[in-house]
Amino acid sequence: MALNEQSTNPPYVLGRLFAVLEKAQVEAIPNISATIKDRYFTSACATPASVFPVLLRMAHHWTSKADYGYVSERRIQDLMNLLDAEPFPTRFTLDEQGVFILGYYHQRAAFYQKDDSNNRPQD
């Protein structure tokens, strides 16, 4: 299975969003000793309403500080557009936590996939 960019499942989208936020933080603060994954992953996975507003406020600082912060800002915007205009879920069930984790790791893997479109044989 690979990244599903069309999924609007809130746990999956929020898992992807967490990965994008983590990448934005690392790009803004390259030598950081503890990322948001170290500090917030468990809470974001279980109780997203208590974590995501805080992380999204911090993201404004990270995207303004990073050389290519506009790319992260656009990714954040695109993911937020996949969510309904409702508050972040208060809690995720164990199954939803699994989907959150899946979205997180799918997004992280997508960041590091090599674009092989130039290596494909021409028809």
Protein Blocks (a to p, Z undefined) as FASTA:
>chain_A
ZZdfkbccfklmmmmmmmmmmmmmmmmmmmbfbdfklmmmmmmmmmmmlmmmmmmmmmmm
mmmmpmklmmmmmmmmmmmmmpccbdddfbdcfklmmmmmmmmmmmmmmmmpccfklmpc
cZZ
